[in-house]
Amino acid sequence: MTADLTLYTNPRSRGRIARWMLEETGAAYDTVVLDYGTTMVAADYRAINPMMKVPAIVHRGQVVTETAAICAYLAEAFPDAELAPLPAERAAYYRWLFFGAGPLEAAATNRAMGVTPTPEQQRMAGYGDFDRAVGVIGDAVAQTPYVAGNRFTAADVYVGSQLMWFTQFGLISKTEAIMAYIGRLDDRPAHHRATALDDGTAEAD
């Protein structure tokens, strides 16, 4: 039977974050693996995501793109997984989810591309400068076990995935606080399942 939820992804993409989030929900889903040069730019996928990027999900006919949005959507769509914020967690949850999707990702992307804003340009950039953005998230994960407090939420899937990648590729330093946070996330069974699924797909390419 076909599930009413489909993930469009590539194992060498941010689709790994959406896969992890789906595994955390426990929901049944189908997977469509797209190739960057062919199926990802084809007309049928452009009808789903005109940006021709992955991931995207289609849930009961509704399209969601943008990885942070996918995490937030799935947390609400599958409340039994308890990945959405409790009332006392909402401020930190939304703050760090959007910080990860905005300043943190922009800072790391620019650093990887060799772009260093001048002092004048830092006023325009939402992240200011790279060291500031990284320092802010490093301080945040040092304060509580998870970004919204003492409980794992969808925000950790997104922020944690970024920090895993950034440390893996040497974009940010492996501070004690960041590595302790990553360690807590890496121990999650859903993360192991998602990683195995994506790594298996990548090896088959």
PyMOL commands that place a pseudoatom at each C-alpha (Angstrom):
pseudoatom trace, name=CA, resn=MET, resi=1, chain=A, elem=C, hetatm=0, pos=[0.000, 0.000, 0.000]
pseudoatom trace, name=CA, resn=THR, resi=2, chain=A, elem=C, hetatm=0, pos=[1.290, 3.439, -0.904]
pseudoatom trace, name=CA, resn=ALA, resi=3, chain=A, elem=C, hetatm=0, pos=[1.700, 5.820, 2.036]
pseudoatom trace, name=CA, resn=ASP, resi=4, chain=A, elem=C, hetatm=0, pos=[-0.001, 9.214, 2.017]
pseudoatom trace, name=CA, resn=LEU, resi=5, chain=A, elem=C, hetatm=0, pos=[3.362, 10.833, 2.725]
pseudoatom trace, name=CA, resn=THR, resi=6, chain=A, elem=C, hetatm=0, pos=[6.247, 10.971, 0.246]
pseudoatom trace, name=CA, resn=LEU, resi=7, chain=A, elem=C, hetatm=0, pos=[9.790, 12.206, 0.760]
pseudoatom trace, name=CA, resn=TYR, resi=8, chain=A, elem=C, hetatm=0, pos=[11.683, 13.541, -2.250]
pseudoatom trace, name=CA, resn=THR, resi=9, chain=A, elem=C, hetatm=0, pos=[15.368, 13.444, -1.479]
pseudoatom trace, name=CA, resn=ASN, resi=10, chain=A, elem=C, hetatm=0, pos=[18.933, 12.687, -2.405]
pseudoatom trace, name=CA, resn=PRO, resi=11, chain=A, elem=C, hetatm=0, pos=[21.248, 11.025, 0.138]
pseudoatom trace, name=CA, resn=ARG, resi=12, chain=A, elem=C, hetatm=0, pos=[23.892, 13.692, -0.499]
pseudoatom trace, name=CA, resn=SER, resi=13, chain=A, elem=C, hetatm=0, pos=[21.682, 16.601, 0.446]
pseudoatom trace, name=CA, resn=ARG, resi=14, chain=A, elem=C, hetatm=0, pos=[19.688, 18.280, 3.213]
pseudoatom trace, name=CA, resn=GLY, resi=15, chain=A, elem=C, hetatm=0, pos=[17.200, 15.509, 2.549]
pseudoatom trace, name=CA, resn=ARG, resi=16, chain=A, elem=C, hetatm=0, pos=[19.038, 13.602, 5.252]
pseudoatom trace, name=CA, resn=ILE, resi=17, chain=A, elem=C, hetatm=0, pos=[17.559, 16.020, 7.783]
pseudoatom trace, name=CA, resn=ALA, resi=18, chain=A, elem=C, hetatm=0, pos=[14.023, 15.377, 6.544]
pseudoatom trace, name=CA, resn=ARG, resi=19, chain=A, elem=C, hetatm=0, pos=[14.668, 11.629, 6.588]
pseudoatom trace, name=CA, resn=TRP, resi=20, chain=A, elem=C, hetatm=0, pos=[15.794, 11.820, 10.213]
pseudoatom trace, name=CA, resn=MET, resi=21, chain=A, elem=C, hetatm=0, pos=[12.721, 13.850, 11.108]
pseudoatom trace, name=CA, resn=LEU, resi=22, chain=A, elem=C, hetatm=0, pos=[10.448, 11.325, 9.424]
pseudoatom trace, name=CA, resn=GLU, resi=23, chain=A, elem=C, hetatm=0, pos=[12.085, 8.481, 11.307]
pseudoatom trace, name=CA, resn=GLU, resi=24, chain=A, elem=C, hetatm=0, pos=[11.545, 10.368, 14.565]
pseudoatom trace, name=CA, resn=THR, resi=25, chain=A, elem=C, hetatm=0, pos=[7.814, 10.657, 13.824]
pseudoatom trace, name=CA, resn=GLY, resi=26, chain=A, elem=C, hetatm=0, pos=[7.415, 6.937, 13.195]
pseudoatom trace, name=CA, resn=ALA, resi=27, chain=A, elem=C, hetatm=0, pos=[5.121, 7.717, 10.257]
pseudoatom trace, name=CA, resn=ALA, resi=28, chain=A, elem=C, hetatm=0, pos=[4.936, 5.503, 7.191]
pseudoatom trace, name=CA, resn=TYR, resi=29, chain=A, elem=C, hetatm=0, pos=[6.299, 7.217, 4.099]
pseudoatom trace, name=CA, resn=ASP, resi=30, chain=A, elem=C, hetatm=0, pos=[7.439, 6.529, 0.569]
pseudoatom trace, name=CA, resn=THR, resi=31, chain=A, elem=C, hetatm=0, pos=[10.799, 7.721, -0.723]
pseudoatom trace, name=CA, resn=VAL, resi=32, chain=A, elem=C, hetatm=0, pos=[11.617, 9.101, -4.155]
pseudoatom trace, name=CA, resn=VAL, resi=33, chain=A, elem=C, hetatm=0, pos=[15.353, 9.529, -4.686]
pseudoatom trace, name=CA, resn=LEU, resi=34, chain=A, elem=C, hetatm=0, pos=[16.165, 12.197, -7.248]
pseudoatom trace, name=CA, resn=ASP, resi=35, chain=A, elem=C, hetatm=0, pos=[19.334, 12.764, -9.228]
pseudoatom trace, name=CA, resn=TYR, resi=36, chain=A, elem=C, hetatm=0, pos=[20.749, 16.287, -9.355]
pseudoatom trace, name=CA, resn=GLY, resi=37, chain=A, elem=C, hetatm=0, pos=[21.262, 16.452, -13.100]
pseudoatom trace, name=CA, resn=THR, resi=38, chain=A, elem=C, hetatm=0, pos=[18.118, 14.711, -14.347]
pseudoatom trace, name=CA, resn=THR, resi=39, chain=A, elem=C, hetatm=0, pos=[15.042, 13.958, -12.228]
pseudoatom trace, name=CA, resn=MET, resi=40, chain=A, elem=C, hetatm=0, pos=[15.567, 16.891, -9.851]
pseudoatom trace, name=CA, resn=VAL, resi=41, chain=A, elem=C, hetatm=0, pos=[15.286, 19.359, -12.729]
pseudoatom trace, name=CA, resn=ALA, resi=42, chain=A, elem=C, hetatm=0, pos=[12.563, 17.506, -14.619]
pseudoatom trace, name=CA, resn=ALA, resi=43, chain=A, elem=C, hetatm=0, pos=[9.140, 19.067, -15.136]
pseudoatom trace, name=CA, resn=ASP, resi=44, chain=A, elem=C, hetatm=0, pos=[7.270, 16.695, -12.828]
pseudoatom trace, name=CA, resn=TYR, resi=45, chain=A, elem=C, hetatm=0, pos=[9.479, 17.568, -9.868]
pseudoatom trace, name=CA, resn=ARG, resi=46, chain=A, elem=C, hetatm=0, pos=[9.535, 21.275, -10.752]
pseudoatom trace, name=CA, resn=ALA, resi=47, chain=A, elem=C, hetatm=0, pos=[5.761, 21.134, -10.297]
pseudoatom trace, name=CA, resn=ILE, resi=48, chain=A, elem=C, hetatm=0, pos=[6.426, 20.098, -6.679]
pseudoatom trace, name=CA, resn=ASN, resi=49, chain=A, elem=C, hetatm=0, pos=[9.381, 22.375, -5.983]
pseudoatom trace, name=CA, resn=PRO, resi=50, chain=A, elem=C, hetatm=0, pos=[10.135, 25.046, -8.604]
pseudoatom trace, name=CA, resn=MET, resi=51, chain=A, elem=C, hetatm=0, pos=[13.471, 25.623, -6.857]
pseudoatom trace, name=CA, resn=MET, resi=52, chain=A, elem=C, hetatm=0, pos=[14.531, 22.162, -8.085]
pseudoatom trace, name=CA, resn=LYS, resi=53, chain=A, elem=C, hetatm=0, pos=[15.999, 21.433, -4.656]
pseudoatom trace, name=CA, resn=VAL, resi=54, chain=A, elem=C, hetatm=0, pos=[15.486, 18.639, -2.154]
pseudoatom trace, name=CA, resn=PRO, resi=55, chain=A, elem=C, hetatm=0, pos=[14.060, 17.792, 0.253]
pseudoatom trace, name=CA, resn=ALA, resi=56, chain=A, elem=C, hetatm=0, pos=[10.371, 18.179, -0.311]
pseudoatom trace, name=CA, resn=ILE, resi=57, chain=A, elem=C, hetatm=0, pos=[7.482, 16.231, 1.113]
pseudoatom trace, name=CA, resn=VAL, resi=58, chain=A, elem=C, hetatm=0, pos=[3.951, 15.699, -0.114]
pseudoatom trace, name=CA, resn=HIS, resi=59, chain=A, elem=C, hetatm=0, pos=[1.509, 14.805, 2.653]
pseudoatom trace, name=CA, resn=ARG, resi=60, chain=A, elem=C, hetatm=0, pos=[-2.088, 14.124, 1.671]
pseudoatom trace, name=CA, resn=GLY, resi=61, chain=A, elem=C, hetatm=0, pos=[-1.697, 16.346, -1.369]
pseudoatom trace, name=CA, resn=GLN, resi=62, chain=A, elem=C, hetatm=0, pos=[-0.002, 19.196, 0.511]
pseudoatom trace, name=CA, resn=VAL, resi=63, chain=A, elem=C, hetatm=0, pos=[3.528, 20.190, -0.531]
pseudoatom trace, name=CA, resn=VAL, resi=64, chain=A, elem=C, hetatm=0, pos=[6.105, 21.339, 2.007]
pseudoatom trace, name=CA, resn=THR, resi=65, chain=A, elem=C, hetatm=0, pos=[9.585, 22.482, 0.980]
pseudoatom trace, name=CA, resn=GLU, resi=66, chain=A, elem=C, hetatm=0, pos=[12.411, 24.088, 2.991]
pseudoatom trace, name=CA, resn=THR, resi=67, chain=A, elem=C, hetatm=0, pos=[13.987, 21.751, 5.495]
pseudoatom trace, name=CA, resn=ALA, resi=68, chain=A, elem=C, hetatm=0, pos=[13.189, 23.677, 8.666]
pseudoatom trace, name=CA, resn=ALA, resi=69, chain=A, elem=C, hetatm=0, pos=[9.575, 24.021, 7.529]
pseudoatom trace, name=CA, resn=ILE, resi=70, chain=A, elem=C, hetatm=0, pos=[9.413, 20.269, 6.902]
pseudoatom trace, name=CA, resn=CYS, resi=71, chain=A, elem=C, hetatm=0, pos=[10.640, 19.592, 10.440]
pseudoatom trace, name=CA, resn=ALA, resi=72, chain=A, elem=C, hetatm=0, pos=[8.118, 21.986, 11.969]
pseudoatom trace, name=CA, resn=TYR, resi=73, chain=A, elem=C, hetatm=0, pos=[5.280, 20.664, 9.800]
pseudoatom trace, name=CA, resn=LEU, resi=74, chain=A, elem=C, hetatm=0, pos=[5.946, 17.016, 10.636]
pseudoatom trace, name=CA, resn=ALA, resi=75, chain=A, elem=C, hetatm=0, pos=[6.149, 17.777, 14.349]
pseudoatom trace, name=CA, resn=GLU, resi=76, chain=A, elem=C, hetatm=0, pos=[2.616, 19.184, 14.188]
pseudoatom trace, name=CA, resn=ALA, resi=77, chain=A, elem=C, hetatm=0, pos=[1.251, 16.606, 11.738]
pseudoatom trace, name=CA, resn=PHE, resi=78, chain=A, elem=C, hetatm=0, pos=[2.285, 13.719, 13.993]
pseudoatom trace, name=CA, resn=PRO, resi=79, chain=A, elem=C, hetatm=0, pos=[1.675, 14.965, 17.540]
pseudoatom trace, name=CA, resn=ASP, resi=80, chain=A, elem=C, hetatm=0, pos=[1.992, 11.520, 19.123]
pseudoatom trace, name=CA, resn=ALA, resi=81, chain=A, elem=C, hetatm=0, pos=[5.745, 11.685, 18.467]
pseudoatom trace, name=CA, resn=GLU, resi=82, chain=A, elem=C, hetatm=0, pos=[5.908, 14.654, 20.888]
pseudoatom trace, name=CA, resn=LEU, resi=83, chain=A, elem=C, hetatm=0, pos=[8.380, 16.596, 18.758]
pseudoatom trace, name=CA, resn=ALA, resi=84, chain=A, elem=C, hetatm=0, pos=[6.470, 19.888, 18.727]
pseudoatom trace, name=CA, resn=PRO, resi=85, chain=A, elem=C, hetatm=0, pos=[7.180, 22.378, 21.517]
pseudoatom trace, name=CA, resn=LEU, resi=86, chain=A, elem=C, hetatm=0, pos=[5.252, 22.548, 24.754]
pseudoatom trace, name=CA, resn=PRO, resi=87, chain=A, elem=C, hetatm=0, pos=[3.983, 26.029, 25.630]
pseudoatom trace, name=CA, resn=ALA, resi=88, chain=A, elem=C, hetatm=0, pos=[7.012, 26.796, 27.809]
pseudoatom trace, name=CA, resn=GLU, resi=89, chain=A, elem=C, hetatm=0, pos=[9.357, 25.652, 25.020]
pseudoatom trace, name=CA, resn=ARG, resi=90, chain=A, elem=C, hetatm=0, pos=[7.885, 27.612, 22.124]
pseudoatom trace, name=CA, resn=ALA, resi=91, chain=A, elem=C, hetatm=0, pos=[10.024, 30.733, 22.415]
pseudoatom trace, name=CA, resn=ALA, resi=92, chain=A, elem=C, hetatm=0, pos=[13.333, 28.850, 22.391]
pseudoatom trace, name=CA, resn=TYR, resi=93, chain=A, elem=C, hetatm=0, pos=[12.046, 26.313, 19.864]
pseudoatom trace, name=CA, resn=TYR, resi=94, chain=A, elem=C, hetatm=0, pos=[11.132, 28.887, 17.231]
pseudoatom trace, name=CA, resn=ARG, resi=95, chain=A, elem=C, hetatm=0, pos=[14.079, 31.094, 18.044]
pseudoatom trace, name=CA, resn=TRP, resi=96, chain=A, elem=C, hetatm=0, pos=[16.698, 28.414, 17.398]
pseudoatom trace, name=CA, resn=LEU, resi=97, chain=A, elem=C, hetatm=0, pos=[14.859, 26.680, 14.572]
pseudoatom trace, name=CA, resn=PHE, resi=98, chain=A, elem=C, hetatm=0, pos=[14.783, 29.938, 12.615]
pseudoatom trace, name=CA, resn=PHE, resi=99, chain=A, elem=C, hetatm=0, pos=[18.276, 30.920, 13.745]
pseudoatom trace, name=CA, resn=GLY, resi=100, chain=A, elem=C, hetatm=0, pos=[19.512, 27.660, 12.253]
pseudoatom trace, name=CA, resn=ALA, resi=101, chain=A, elem=C, hetatm=0, pos=[17.606, 28.215, 9.010]
pseudoatom trace, name=CA, resn=GLY, resi=102, chain=A, elem=C, hetatm=0, pos=[18.696, 31.850, 8.742]
pseudoatom trace, name=CA, resn=PRO, resi=103, chain=A, elem=C, hetatm=0, pos=[21.870, 33.261, 10.293]
pseudoatom trace, name=CA, resn=LEU, resi=104, chain=A, elem=C, hetatm=0, pos=[23.633, 29.976, 11.015]
pseudoatom trace, name=CA, resn=GLU, resi=105, chain=A, elem=C, hetatm=0, pos=[23.167, 28.415, 7.581]
pseudoatom trace, name=CA, resn=ALA, resi=106, chain=A, elem=C, hetatm=0, pos=[24.010, 31.675, 5.798]
pseudoatom trace, name=CA, resn=ALA, resi=107, chain=A, elem=C, hetatm=0, pos=[27.160, 32.109, 7.867]
pseudoatom trace, name=CA, resn=ALA, resi=108, chain=A, elem=C, hetatm=0, pos=[28.361, 28.569, 7.220]
pseudoatom trace, name=CA, resn=THR, resi=109, chain=A, elem=C, hetatm=0, pos=[27.483, 28.678, 3.514]
pseudoatom trace, name=CA, resn=ASN, resi=110, chain=A, elem=C, hetatm=0, pos=[29.382, 31.914, 3.021]
pseudoatom trace, name=CA, resn=ARG, resi=111, chain=A, elem=C, hetatm=0, pos=[32.365, 30.546, 4.925]
pseudoatom trace, name=CA, resn=ALA, resi=112, chain=A, elem=C, hetatm=0, pos=[32.394, 27.410, 2.771]
pseudoatom trace, name=CA, resn=MET, resi=113, chain=A, elem=C, hetatm=0, pos=[32.238, 29.576, -0.373]
pseudoatom trace, name=CA, resn=GLY, resi=114, chain=A, elem=C, hetatm=0, pos=[35.064, 31.785, 0.829]
pseudoatom trace, name=CA, resn=VAL, resi=115, chain=A, elem=C, hetatm=0, pos=[32.857, 34.831, 1.340]
pseudoatom trace, name=CA, resn=THR, resi=116, chain=A, elem=C, hetatm=0, pos=[33.861, 37.097, 4.218]
pseudoatom trace, name=CA, resn=PRO, resi=117, chain=A, elem=C, hetatm=0, pos=[31.669, 40.191, 4.640]
pseudoatom trace, name=CA, resn=THR, resi=118, chain=A, elem=C, hetatm=0, pos=[33.348, 43.505, 5.303]
pseudoatom trace, name=CA, resn=PRO, resi=119, chain=A, elem=C, hetatm=0, pos=[32.370, 45.425, 8.460]
pseudoatom trace, name=CA, resn=GLU, resi=120, chain=A, elem=C, hetatm=0, pos=[29.929, 47.452, 6.376]
pseudoatom trace, name=CA, resn=GLN, resi=121, chain=A, elem=C, hetatm=0, pos=[28.435, 44.322, 4.809]
pseudoatom trace, name=CA, resn=GLN, resi=122, chain=A, elem=C, hetatm=0, pos=[28.021, 42.733, 8.232]
pseudoatom trace, name=CA, resn=ARG, resi=123, chain=A, elem=C, hetatm=0, pos=[25.264, 45.234, 8.925]
pseudoatom trace, name=CA, resn=MET, resi=124, chain=A, elem=C, hetatm=0, pos=[23.359, 43.858, 5.936]
pseudoatom trace, name=CA, resn=ALA, resi=125, chain=A, elem=C, hetatm=0, pos=[23.981, 40.176, 6.689]
pseudoatom trace, name=CA, resn=GLY, resi=126, chain=A, elem=C, hetatm=0, pos=[21.540, 38.642, 9.142]
pseudoatom trace, name=CA, resn=TYR, resi=127, chain=A, elem=C, hetatm=0, pos=[24.348, 36.708, 10.776]
pseudoatom trace, name=CA, resn=GLY, resi=128, chain=A, elem=C, hetatm=0, pos=[26.709, 39.660, 11.167]
pseudoatom trace, name=CA, resn=ASP, resi=129, chain=A, elem=C, hetatm=0, pos=[29.931, 37.681, 10.985]
pseudoatom trace, name=CA, resn=PHE, resi=130, chain=A, elem=C, hetatm=0, pos=[30.718, 33.978, 11.112]
pseudoatom trace, name=CA, resn=ASP, resi=131, chain=A, elem=C, hetatm=0, pos=[32.343, 33.887, 14.544]
pseudoatom trace, name=CA, resn=ARG, resi=132, chain=A, elem=C, hetatm=0, pos=[29.422, 35.712, 16.103]
pseudoatom trace, name=CA, resn=ALA, resi=133, chain=A, elem=C, hetatm=0, pos=[26.829, 33.296, 14.691]
pseudoatom trace, name=CA, resn=VAL, resi=134, chain=A, elem=C, hetatm=0, pos=[28.795, 30.217, 15.693]
pseudoatom trace, name=CA, resn=GLY, resi=135, chain=A, elem=C, hetatm=0, pos=[29.483, 31.625, 19.134]
pseudoatom trace, name=CA, resn=VAL, resi=136, chain=A, elem=C, hetatm=0, pos=[25.798, 32.287, 19.706]
pseudoatom trace, name=CA, resn=ILE, resi=137, chain=A, elem=C, hetatm=0, pos=[24.706, 28.739, 18.861]
pseudoatom trace, name=CA, resn=GLY, resi=138, chain=A, elem=C, hetatm=0, pos=[27.625, 27.301, 20.826]
pseudoatom trace, name=CA, resn=ASP, resi=139, chain=A, elem=C, hetatm=0, pos=[26.517, 29.225, 23.900]
pseudoatom trace, name=CA, resn=ALA, resi=140, chain=A, elem=C, hetatm=0, pos=[22.919, 28.090, 23.367]
pseudoatom trace, name=CA, resn=VAL, resi=141, chain=A, elem=C, hetatm=0, pos=[23.673, 24.370, 23.326]
pseudoatom trace, name=CA, resn=ALA, resi=142, chain=A, elem=C, hetatm=0, pos=[25.864, 24.776, 26.402]
pseudoatom trace, name=CA, resn=GLN, resi=143, chain=A, elem=C, hetatm=0, pos=[22.932, 26.105, 28.446]
pseudoatom trace, name=CA, resn=THR, resi=144, chain=A, elem=C, hetatm=0, pos=[20.451, 23.229, 28.196]
pseudoatom trace, name=CA, resn=PRO, resi=145, chain=A, elem=C, hetatm=0, pos=[20.574, 19.625, 26.946]
pseudoatom trace, name=CA, resn=TYR, resi=146, chain=A, elem=C, hetatm=0, pos=[18.459, 20.522, 23.905]
pseudoatom trace, name=CA, resn=VAL, resi=147, chain=A, elem=C, hetatm=0, pos=[17.830, 23.810, 22.151]
pseudoatom trace, name=CA, resn=ALA, resi=148, chain=A, elem=C, hetatm=0, pos=[14.287, 24.227, 23.500]
pseudoatom trace, name=CA, resn=GLY, resi=149, chain=A, elem=C, hetatm=0, pos=[15.201, 23.099, 27.018]
pseudoatom trace, name=CA, resn=ASN, resi=150, chain=A, elem=C, hetatm=0, pos=[15.407, 19.690, 28.641]
pseudoatom trace, name=CA, resn=ARG, resi=151, chain=A, elem=C, hetatm=0, pos=[13.461, 17.823, 25.961]
pseudoatom trace, name=CA, resn=PHE, resi=152, chain=A, elem=C, hetatm=0, pos=[14.324, 16.758, 22.411]
pseudoatom trace, name=CA, resn=THR, resi=153, chain=A, elem=C, hetatm=0, pos=[12.191, 18.481, 19.746]
pseudoatom trace, name=CA, resn=ALA, resi=154, chain=A, elem=C, hetatm=0, pos=[12.080, 18.928, 15.988]
pseudoatom trace, name=CA, resn=ALA, resi=155, chain=A, elem=C, hetatm=0, pos=[14.312, 21.984, 16.373]
pseudoatom trace, name=CA, resn=ASP, resi=156, chain=A, elem=C, hetatm=0, pos=[17.120, 19.664, 17.453]
pseudoatom trace, name=CA, resn=VAL, resi=157, chain=A, elem=C, hetatm=0, pos=[16.792, 17.629, 14.267]
pseudoatom trace, name=CA, resn=TYR, resi=158, chain=A, elem=C, hetatm=0, pos=[17.476, 20.741, 12.223]
pseudoatom trace, name=CA, resn=VAL, resi=159, chain=A, elem=C, hetatm=0, pos=[20.020, 22.562, 14.373]
pseudoatom trace, name=CA, resn=GLY, resi=160, chain=A, elem=C, hetatm=0, pos=[21.757, 19.337, 15.345]
pseudoatom trace, name=CA, resn=SER, resi=161, chain=A, elem=C, hetatm=0, pos=[22.100, 18.212, 11.736]
pseudoatom trace, name=CA, resn=GLN, resi=162, chain=A, elem=C, hetatm=0, pos=[23.739, 21.490, 10.838]
pseudoatom trace, name=CA, resn=LEU, resi=163, chain=A, elem=C, hetatm=0, pos=[26.229, 21.267, 13.682]
pseudoatom trace, name=CA, resn=MET, resi=164, chain=A, elem=C, hetatm=0, pos=[27.035, 17.663, 12.766]
pseudoatom trace, name=CA, resn=TRP, resi=165, chain=A, elem=C, hetatm=0, pos=[27.837, 18.707, 9.200]
pseudoatom trace, name=CA, resn=PHE, resi=166, chain=A, elem=C, hetatm=0, pos=[29.705, 21.865, 10.107]
pseudoatom trace, name=CA, resn=THR, resi=167, chain=A, elem=C, hetatm=0, pos=[31.992, 20.069, 12.539]
pseudoatom trace, name=CA, resn=GLN, resi=168, chain=A, elem=C, hetatm=0, pos=[32.474, 17.131, 10.169]
pseudoatom trace, name=CA, resn=PHE, resi=169, chain=A, elem=C, hetatm=0, pos=[33.687, 19.396, 7.397]
pseudoatom trace, name=CA, resn=GLY, resi=170, chain=A, elem=C, hetatm=0, pos=[35.772, 21.617, 9.661]
pseudoatom trace, name=CA, resn=LEU, resi=171, chain=A, elem=C, hetatm=0, pos=[33.643, 24.727, 9.277]
pseudoatom trace, name=CA, resn=ILE, resi=172, chain=A, elem=C, hetatm=0, pos=[33.308, 25.200, 13.027]
pseudoatom trace, name=CA, resn=SER, resi=173, chain=A, elem=C, hetatm=0, pos=[35.420, 24.100, 15.978]
pseudoatom trace, name=CA, resn=LYS, resi=174, chain=A, elem=C, hetatm=0, pos=[34.543, 20.949, 17.900]
pseudoatom trace, name=CA, resn=THR, resi=175, chain=A, elem=C, hetatm=0, pos=[33.981, 22.635, 21.228]
pseudoatom trace, name=CA, resn=GLU, resi=176, chain=A, elem=C, hetatm=0, pos=[33.132, 20.572, 24.281]
pseudoatom trace, name=CA, resn=ALA, resi=177, chain=A, elem=C, hetatm=0, pos=[29.572, 21.920, 24.416]
pseudoatom trace, name=CA, resn=ILE, resi=178, chain=A, elem=C, hetatm=0, pos=[28.869, 21.376, 20.721]
pseudoatom trace, name=CA, resn=MET, resi=179, chain=A, elem=C, hetatm=0, pos=[30.276, 17.852, 20.700]
pseudoatom trace, name=CA, resn=ALA, resi=180, chain=A, elem=C, hetatm=0, pos=[28.354, 16.912, 23.846]
pseudoatom trace, name=CA, resn=TYR, resi=181, chain=A, elem=C, hetatm=0, pos=[25.157, 18.139, 22.186]
pseudoatom trace, name=CA, resn=ILE, resi=182, chain=A, elem=C, hetatm=0, pos=[25.920, 16.238, 18.995]
pseudoatom trace, name=CA, resn=GLY, resi=183, chain=A, elem=C, hetatm=0, pos=[26.626, 13.125, 21.031]
pseudoatom trace, name=CA, resn=ARG, resi=184, chain=A, elem=C, hetatm=0, pos=[23.187, 13.247, 22.625]
pseudoatom trace, name=CA, resn=LEU, resi=185, chain=A, elem=C, hetatm=0, pos=[21.560, 13.462, 19.211]
pseudoatom trace, name=CA, resn=ASP, resi=186, chain=A, elem=C, hetatm=0, pos=[23.733, 10.842, 17.569]
pseudoatom trace, name=CA, resn=ASP, resi=187, chain=A, elem=C, hetatm=0, pos=[22.615, 8.294, 20.163]
pseudoatom trace, name=CA, resn=ARG, resi=188, chain=A, elem=C, hetatm=0, pos=[18.989, 8.488, 19.051]
pseudoatom trace, name=CA, resn=PRO, resi=189, chain=A, elem=C, hetatm=0, pos=[17.691, 5.303, 17.362]
pseudoatom trace, name=CA, resn=ALA, resi=190, chain=A, elem=C, hetatm=0, pos=[15.830, 7.316, 14.709]
pseudoatom trace, name=CA, resn=HIS, resi=191, chain=A, elem=C, hetatm=0, pos=[19.051, 9.041, 13.725]
pseudoatom trace, name=CA, resn=HIS, resi=192, chain=A, elem=C, hetatm=0, pos=[20.761, 5.680, 13.332]
pseudoatom trace, name=CA, resn=ARG, resi=193, chain=A, elem=C, hetatm=0, pos=[17.900, 4.362, 11.187]
pseudoatom trace, name=CA, resn=ALA, resi=194, chain=A, elem=C, hetatm=0, pos=[17.867, 7.440, 8.977]
pseudoatom trace, name=CA, resn=THR, resi=195, chain=A, elem=C, hetatm=0, pos=[21.631, 7.367, 8.529]
pseudoatom trace, name=CA, resn=ALA, resi=196, chain=A, elem=C, hetatm=0, pos=[21.573, 3.690, 7.576]
pseudoatom trace, name=CA, resn=LEU, resi=197, chain=A, elem=C, hetatm=0, pos=[18.813, 4.264, 5.039]
pseudoatom trace, name=CA, resn=ASP, resi=198, chain=A, elem=C, hetatm=0, pos=[20.552, 7.216, 3.408]
pseudoatom trace, name=CA, resn=ASP, resi=199, chain=A, elem=C, hetatm=0, pos=[23.992, 5.625, 3.475]
pseudoatom trace, name=CA, resn=GLY, resi=200, chain=A, elem=C, hetatm=0, pos=[22.547, 2.496, 1.853]
pseudoatom trace, name=CA, resn=THR, resi=201, chain=A, elem=C, hetatm=0, pos=[20.986, 4.590, -0.905]
pseudoatom trace, name=CA, resn=ALA, resi=202, chain=A, elem=C, hetatm=0, pos=[24.216, 6.484, -1.451]
pseudoatom trace, name=CA, resn=GLU, resi=203, chain=A, elem=C, hetatm=0, pos=[26.222, 3.275, -1.759]
pseudoatom trace, name=CA, resn=ALA, resi=204, chain=A, elem=C, hetatm=0, pos=[23.772, 1.994, -4.364]
pseudoatom trace, name=CA, resn=ASP, resi=205, chain=A, elem=C, hetatm=0, pos=[24.299, 5.048, -6.590]
for i in range(1, 205): cmd.bond("trace and resi %d" % i, "trace and resi %d" % (i + 1))
show_as sticks, trace
zoom trace
